[in-house]
Amino acid sequence: MKERPAKHGSYGVPLQSGDAGHPTPLGLGLPPGPGVGAVPPPTMPPGSTGLSASSSLEPLELGDNNHKGDFGEQFVRALATAANLNVSNSRDRLGIDWELTYPGRGGTRKFPQIQAQVKCWNRPEQAGEEWRYQLAVRNYNLLSGRDYYTPRFLFLVVVPRNADEWIEASHEGLLLRYAAYWACFHDRDPVDPVGGDRLTVSVPKANLLTTETLHDLFGAEFRAMLGVS
């Protein structure tokens, strides 16, 4: 009679019967007292130095303009996704980073659309109850006025100066710092760029961007500002 081959666990270790007849890895049975013994760490391959592959990579520069811009856009995208909105990006030729729509027939009255220009700011200047942000005149003129079919907003993402503090991950959750705010300029006229390439805009701190206030930006009052019902 042939002997039955020994069963092997996930690590290729022969199994033996443990308590109550359940198989346990050989040599890894229950220790005296409560609890289960820990699985030993895998051994290092011969000739291995124990260094990770990332140790040979050059450190990344954090906090530059491209890094800030990407983080600000993903900050807004996370909010919009949590609000169950459809999010699509733009090539930003017309001063727009994200297009947000309700799920369904985009562009209809029942499923309206809004557009957003996102700026990420790590050196905020406070002025009472509003943020005072230096915006390029070109970008301002692409947000202001009534010559649009779709409401446009400035989304200002305020972050710490130190890029290491922008995000914190733990077992309890993922924390993004600090917050995003919105402003709408359709009730203002574009400005003459001859006066300078930048101007200061006010973004009320009361306009905190949340999943709830994102839904509010689809309200009819913003389309009415453009003469669109």
VOKE-630008 format. One record per residue (C-alpha): residue number from 1; residue in three letters; x, y, z. Coordinates in steps of 0.5 Angstrom, whole numbers. Layout:
BEGIN
+-----+------+-------+-------+-------+
| seq | type |  east | north |    up |
+-----+------+-------+-------+-------+
| NUM |  ALA |     X |     Y |     Z |
...
+-----+------+-------+-------+-------+
END
This chain:
BEGIN
+-----+------+-------+-------+-------+
| seq | type |  east | north |    up |
+-----+------+-------+-------+-------+
|   1 |  MET |     0 |     0 |     0 |
|   2 |  LYS |     3 |     7 |    -2 |
|   3 |  GLU |     4 |    12 |     3 |
|   4 |  ARG |     0 |    18 |     2 |
|   5 |  PRO |     4 |    25 |     0 |
|   6 |  ALA |     4 |    30 |     6 |
|   7 |  LYS |     0 |    36 |     5 |
|   8 |  HIS |     4 |    43 |     5 |
|   9 |  GLY |     2 |    49 |     7 |
|  10 |  SER |     2 |    56 |     3 |
|  11 |  TYR |    10 |    56 |     5 |
|  12 |  GLY |    11 |    49 |     3 |
|  13 |  VAL |    12 |    47 |    10 |
|  14 |  PRO |     9 |    40 |    12 |
|  15 |  LEU |     3 |    40 |    16 |
|  16 |  GLN |     1 |    36 |    22 |
|  17 |  SER |    -5 |    35 |    26 |
|  18 |  GLY |    -6 |    41 |    31 |
|  19 |  ASP |   -11 |    42 |    37 |
|  20 |  ALA |   -18 |    39 |    35 |
|  21 |  GLY |   -15 |    35 |    29 |
|  22 |  HIS |   -14 |    42 |    25 |
|  23 |  PRO |    -7 |    42 |    21 |
|  24 |  THR |    -2 |    47 |    23 |
|  25 |  PRO |     5 |    48 |    20 |
|  26 |  LEU |    10 |    44 |    23 |
|  27 |  GLY |    14 |    47 |    28 |
|  28 |  LEU |     9 |    52 |    29 |
|  29 |  GLY |     4 |    49 |    33 |
|  30 |  LEU |     0 |    53 |    39 |
|  31 |  PRO |     5 |    55 |    44 |
|  32 |  PRO |     4 |    54 |    52 |
|  33 |  GLY |    -2 |    59 |    54 |
|  34 |  PRO |    -7 |    63 |    50 |
|  35 |  GLY |    -5 |    66 |    43 |
|  36 |  VAL |    -2 |    63 |    37 |
|  37 |  GLY |     5 |    63 |    35 |
|  38 |  ALA |     7 |    68 |    30 |
|  39 |  VAL |    10 |    66 |    23 |
|  40 |  PRO |    17 |    67 |    22 |
|  41 |  PRO |    19 |    72 |    17 |
|  42 |  PRO |    22 |    70 |    11 |
|  43 |  THR |    30 |    69 |    10 |
|  44 |  MET |    34 |    73 |     6 |
|  45 |  PRO |    36 |    70 |    -1 |
|  46 |  PRO |    44 |    69 |    -1 |
|  47 |  GLY |    48 |    75 |    -3 |
|  48 |  SER |    42 |    80 |    -1 |
|  49 |  THR |    44 |    86 |     2 |
|  50 |  GLY |    37 |    87 |     5 |
|  51 |  LEU |    36 |    94 |     2 |
|  52 |  SER |    30 |    96 |    -2 |
|  53 |  ALA |    30 |    98 |    -9 |
|  54 |  SER |    28 |   105 |    -7 |
|  55 |  SER |    34 |   106 |    -3 |
|  56 |  SER |    38 |   107 |   -10 |
|  57 |  LEU |    33 |   112 |   -12 |
|  58 |  GLU |    34 |   120 |   -12 |
|  59 |  PRO |    29 |   124 |    -7 |
|  60 |  LEU |    24 |   127 |   -10 |
|  61 |  GLU |    23 |   135 |   -10 |
|  62 |  LEU |    16 |   136 |    -6 |
|  63 |  GLY |    12 |   142 |    -6 |
|  64 |  ASP |    14 |   145 |   -13 |
|  65 |  ASN |     8 |   148 |   -18 |
|  66 |  ASN |     7 |   142 |   -21 |
|  67 |  HIS |     6 |   138 |   -15 |
|  68 |  LYS |     2 |   143 |   -12 |
|  69 |  GLY |    -3 |   143 |   -18 |
|  70 |  ASP |    -3 |   136 |   -18 |
|  71 |  PHE |    -5 |   135 |   -11 |
|  72 |  GLY |   -10 |   141 |   -11 |
|  73 |  GLU |   -14 |   138 |   -17 |
|  74 |  GLN |   -14 |   131 |   -14 |
|  75 |  PHE |   -16 |   134 |    -8 |
|  76 |  VAL |   -22 |   137 |   -11 |
|  77 |  ARG |   -23 |   130 |   -15 |
|  78 |  ALA |   -23 |   126 |    -9 |
|  79 |  LEU |   -29 |   131 |    -6 |
|  80 |  ALA |   -33 |   131 |   -13 |
|  81 |  THR |   -32 |   123 |   -13 |
|  82 |  ALA |   -35 |   123 |    -6 |
|  83 |  ALA |   -41 |   127 |    -8 |
|  84 |  ASN |   -42 |   122 |   -13 |
|  85 |  LEU |   -41 |   127 |   -19 |
|  86 |  ASN |   -38 |   125 |   -26 |
|  87 |  VAL |   -31 |   128 |   -26 |
|  88 |  SER |   -27 |   129 |   -33 |
|  89 |  ASN |   -21 |   133 |   -34 |
|  90 |  SER |   -20 |   139 |   -39 |
|  91 |  ARG |   -13 |   140 |   -43 |
|  92 |  ASP |   -14 |   147 |   -39 |
|  93 |  ARG |   -14 |   151 |   -46 |
|  94 |  LEU |   -20 |   155 |   -43 |
|  95 |  GLY |   -18 |   156 |   -36 |
|  96 |  ILE |   -22 |   150 |   -34 |
|  97 |  ASP |   -19 |   144 |   -30 |
|  98 |  TRP |   -25 |   139 |   -28 |
|  99 |  GLU |   -32 |   139 |   -31 |
| 100 |  LEU |   -37 |   136 |   -26 |
| 101 |  THR |   -44 |   133 |   -28 |
| 102 |  TYR |   -49 |   129 |   -25 |
| 103 |  PRO |   -50 |   122 |   -27 |
| 104 |  GLY |   -54 |   121 |   -33 |
| 105 |  ARG |   -56 |   126 |   -39 |
| 106 |  GLY |   -50 |   131 |   -38 |
| 107 |  GLY |   -52 |   138 |   -40 |
| 108 |  THR |   -59 |   137 |   -39 |
| 109 |  ARG |   -64 |   141 |   -34 |
| 110 |  LYS |   -64 |   135 |   -30 |
| 111 |  PHE |   -57 |   133 |   -30 |
| 112 |  PRO |   -53 |   140 |   -30 |
| 113 |  GLN |   -46 |   141 |   -31 |
| 114 |  ILE |   -41 |   146 |   -28 |
| 115 |  GLN |   -34 |   147 |   -29 |
| 116 |  ALA |   -28 |   149 |   -25 |
| 117 |  GLN |   -21 |   152 |   -25 |
| 118 |  VAL |   -17 |   149 |   -19 |
| 119 |  LYS |   -11 |   153 |   -16 |
| 120 |  CYS |    -7 |   150 |   -10 |
| 121 |  TRP |    -4 |   155 |    -5 |
| 122 |  ASN |     1 |   154 |     0 |
| 123 |  ARG |     2 |   161 |     2 |
| 124 |  PRO |    -5 |   164 |     4 |
| 125 |  GLU |    -6 |   171 |     6 |
| 126 |  GLN |   -12 |   172 |    10 |
| 127 |  ALA |   -16 |   178 |    11 |
| 128 |  GLY |   -21 |   177 |    16 |
| 129 |  GLU |   -27 |   173 |    13 |
| 130 |  GLU |   -24 |   172 |     6 |
| 131 |  TRP |   -18 |   169 |     3 |
| 132 |  ARG |   -14 |   174 |    -2 |
| 133 |  TYR |   -11 |   171 |    -8 |
| 134 |  GLN |    -7 |   173 |   -13 |
| 135 |  LEU |   -10 |   170 |   -20 |
| 136 |  ALA |    -7 |   171 |   -27 |
| 137 |  VAL |   -11 |   176 |   -31 |
| 138 |  ARG |   -12 |   171 |   -36 |
| 139 |  ASN |   -15 |   166 |   -32 |
| 140 |  TYR |   -20 |   171 |   -28 |
| 141 |  ASN |   -22 |   173 |   -35 |
| 142 |  LEU |   -24 |   166 |   -37 |
| 143 |  LEU |   -28 |   166 |   -30 |
| 144 |  SER |   -31 |   172 |   -30 |
| 145 |  GLY |   -37 |   175 |   -34 |
| 146 |  ARG |   -43 |   172 |   -37 |
| 147 |  ASP |   -41 |   169 |   -44 |
| 148 |  TYR |   -42 |   162 |   -42 |
| 149 |  TYR |   -47 |   157 |   -42 |
| 150 |  THR |   -44 |   153 |   -36 |
| 151 |  PRO |   -43 |   156 |   -30 |
| 152 |  ARG |   -35 |   157 |   -28 |
| 153 |  PHE |   -32 |   157 |   -21 |
| 154 |  LEU |   -25 |   158 |   -18 |
| 155 |  PHE |   -24 |   152 |   -13 |
| 156 |  LEU |   -18 |   155 |    -8 |
| 157 |  VAL |   -15 |   149 |    -5 |
| 158 |  VAL |   -11 |   152 |     1 |
| 159 |  VAL |    -5 |   147 |     4 |
| 160 |  PRO |     1 |   147 |     9 |
| 161 |  ARG |     7 |   151 |     7 |
| 162 |  ASN |    11 |   144 |     8 |
| 163 |  ALA |     9 |   139 |     3 |
| 164 |  ASP |    10 |   133 |     8 |
| 165 |  GLU |     4 |   136 |    12 |
| 166 |  TRP |    -1 |   136 |     6 |
| 167 |  ILE |    -3 |   129 |     7 |
| 168 |  GLU |    -3 |   124 |    13 |
| 169 |  ALA |    -5 |   116 |    12 |
| 170 |  SER |    -6 |   112 |    18 |
| 171 |  HIS |   -10 |   106 |    20 |
| 172 |  GLU |   -16 |   110 |    22 |
| 173 |  GLY |   -16 |   114 |    15 |
| 174 |  LEU |   -13 |   119 |    10 |
| 175 |  LEU |   -13 |   126 |    12 |
| 176 |  LEU |   -12 |   131 |     7 |
| 177 |  ARG |   -10 |   138 |     9 |
| 178 |  TYR |   -13 |   144 |     9 |
| 179 |  ALA |   -19 |   145 |     5 |
| 180 |  ALA |   -22 |   148 |    -1 |
| 181 |  TYR |   -26 |   154 |    -2 |
| 182 |  TRP |   -30 |   156 |    -8 |
| 183 |  ALA |   -32 |   163 |   -12 |
| 184 |  CYS |   -36 |   165 |   -18 |
| 185 |  PHE |   -34 |   171 |   -22 |
| 186 |  HIS |   -40 |   171 |   -27 |
| 187 |  ASP |   -43 |   178 |   -24 |
| 188 |  ARG |   -37 |   181 |   -25 |
| 189 |  ASP |   -34 |   184 |   -32 |
| 190 |  PRO |   -27 |   182 |   -35 |
| 191 |  VAL |   -21 |   186 |   -34 |
| 192 |  ASP |   -16 |   190 |   -38 |
| 193 |  PRO |   -10 |   186 |   -38 |
| 194 |  VAL |    -6 |   192 |   -39 |
| 195 |  GLY |    -7 |   194 |   -32 |
| 196 |  GLY |    -2 |   188 |   -30 |
| 197 |  ASP |    -2 |   181 |   -31 |
| 198 |  ARG |    -5 |   179 |   -24 |
| 199 |  LEU |   -10 |   182 |   -20 |
| 200 |  THR |   -13 |   180 |   -13 |
| 201 |  VAL |   -19 |   176 |   -12 |
| 202 |  SER |   -23 |   175 |    -6 |
| 203 |  VAL |   -25 |   168 |    -4 |
| 204 |  PRO |   -30 |   168 |     2 |
| 205 |  LYS |   -28 |   163 |     8 |
| 206 |  ALA |   -35 |   161 |     8 |
| 207 |  ASN |   -35 |   158 |     2 |
| 208 |  LEU |   -32 |   152 |     4 |
| 209 |  LEU |   -32 |   146 |    -1 |
| 210 |  THR |   -36 |   140 |     1 |
| 211 |  THR |   -40 |   134 |    -2 |
| 212 |  GLU |   -46 |   138 |     0 |
| 213 |  THR |   -44 |   145 |    -2 |
| 214 |  LEU |   -41 |   142 |    -9 |
| 215 |  HIS |   -49 |   140 |   -10 |
| 216 |  ASP |   -51 |   147 |    -8 |
| 217 |  LEU |   -46 |   149 |   -14 |
| 218 |  PHE |   -51 |   146 |   -19 |
| 219 |  GLY |   -57 |   150 |   -17 |
| 220 |  ALA |   -61 |   154 |   -22 |
| 221 |  GLU |   -58 |   161 |   -19 |
| 222 |  PHE |   -52 |   160 |   -22 |
| 223 |  ARG |   -55 |   159 |   -29 |
| 224 |  ALA |   -59 |   165 |   -28 |
| 225 |  MET |   -53 |   169 |   -28 |
| 226 |  LEU |   -51 |   167 |   -35 |
| 227 |  GLY |   -58 |   168 |   -37 |
| 228 |  VAL |   -59 |   160 |   -38 |
| 229 |  SER |   -65 |   157 |   -35 |
+-----+------+-------+-------+-------+
END
